[in-house]
């Protein structure tokens, strides 16, 4: 197991219903803990179970508006060093990326 922490900036002050949404993250397999520092949300997670992009998706799904300190580029390494594989390339000359004519 590899435990990592990632930091997200809160986009607004949290209301009680936002905090209630965060309680659901305690049941997500791979997320170990949450805490706040100023206007930042810090999430500790098991990098052998999930990567930073998946953690961000889970936090956003809870209804809490957050942004990573730096954007996670699609189809490449996230800041935890985990490779995120996609079924289709998200940029380049792949037919999936060509605009319809």
C-alpha positions as CSV (number, residue, x, y, z in Angstrom):
1,X,0.0,0.0,0.0
2,X,1.2,3.5,-0.9
3,X,-0.5,6.3,1.0
4,X,-0.4,9.8,-0.7
5,X,-2.0,13.1,0.1
6,X,-3.4,15.5,-2.5
7,X,-4.6,19.1,-2.0
8,X,-7.6,20.8,-3.6
9,X,-8.7,24.4,-3.4
10,X,-12.3,25.0,-2.2
11,X,-14.2,27.1,-4.7
12,X,-16.5,28.5,-2.0
13,X,-17.1,28.3,1.7
14,X,-18.7,25.1,2.7
15,X,-22.3,24.9,4.0
16,X,-23.5,22.2,6.3
17,X,-25.0,20.2,3.3
18,X,-21.5,20.3,1.7
19,X,-20.0,18.7,4.8
20,X,-22.7,16.1,4.7
21,X,-21.7,15.2,1.1
22,X,-18.1,14.7,2.3
23,X,-19.2,12.1,4.8
24,X,-19.9,9.7,1.9
25,X,-16.3,9.8,0.9
26,X,-15.5,7.8,4.1
27,X,-17.0,4.7,2.4
28,X,-15.0,5.1,-0.9
29,X,-12.5,2.2,-1.2
30,X,-9.1,3.8,-1.2
31,X,-9.8,7.1,0.5
32,X,-8.3,7.1,4.0
33,X,-8.9,10.6,5.4
34,X,-9.9,14.2,4.8
35,X,-9.0,17.4,6.6
36,X,-9.0,21.1,5.9
37,X,-6.2,23.7,6.0
38,X,-7.6,27.2,5.4
39,X,-9.4,27.1,2.0
40,X,-7.8,23.8,1.0
41,X,-9.2,20.2,1.3
42,X,-6.5,17.6,1.8
43,X,-7.3,14.0,0.9
44,X,-5.2,11.0,1.9
45,X,-5.7,8.0,-0.3
46,X,-4.2,4.6,-1.2
47,X,-2.4,5.0,-4.5
48,X,-2.4,1.3,-5.0
49,X,-6.2,1.4,-5.2
50,X,-6.9,4.7,-7.0
51,X,-5.1,7.6,-8.6
52,X,-5.3,11.4,-8.1
53,X,-7.8,11.8,-11.0
54,X,-10.2,9.3,-9.5
55,X,-9.9,11.0,-6.1
56,X,-10.8,14.3,-7.7
57,X,-13.8,12.7,-9.4
58,X,-15.0,11.2,-6.1
59,X,-14.7,14.6,-4.3
60,X,-16.6,16.4,-7.0
61,X,-19.2,13.7,-7.1
62,X,-19.9,14.4,-3.4
63,X,-21.0,17.9,-4.4
64,X,-18.1,19.9,-3.1
65,X,-16.7,22.4,-5.6
66,X,-12.9,21.9,-5.7
67,X,-10.1,22.5,-8.1
68,X,-6.6,20.8,-8.1
69,X,-3.7,23.1,-7.5
70,X,-2.5,22.2,-11.0
71,X,-4.7,20.6,-13.7
72,X,-4.3,16.8,-14.2
73,X,-3.4,16.3,-17.9
74,X,-5.6,13.7,-19.6
75,X,-3.8,10.5,-20.8
76,X,-0.6,11.0,-18.9
77,X,0.9,10.7,-15.4
78,X,-0.9,12.4,-12.6
79,X,1.0,14.1,-9.8
80,X,1.1,10.9,-7.8
81,X,3.1,9.3,-10.6
82,X,0.3,6.9,-11.7
83,X,-0.3,6.3,-15.4
84,X,-3.9,6.9,-16.4
85,X,-4.8,4.7,-19.4
86,X,-7.7,5.7,-21.7
87,X,-9.4,3.5,-24.2
88,X,-8.8,6.3,-26.9
89,X,-6.1,8.8,-27.1
90,X,-7.4,12.2,-26.0
91,X,-5.1,14.2,-28.4
92,X,-3.1,13.6,-31.5
93,X,-4.0,12.1,-34.9
94,X,-6.3,9.4,-33.6
95,X,-9.6,9.2,-35.7
96,X,-11.5,9.7,-32.4
97,X,-10.0,13.2,-32.2
98,X,-10.8,14.4,-35.7
99,X,-13.7,16.8,-36.2
100,X,-16.6,15.6,-38.4
101,X,-16.7,17.3,-41.8
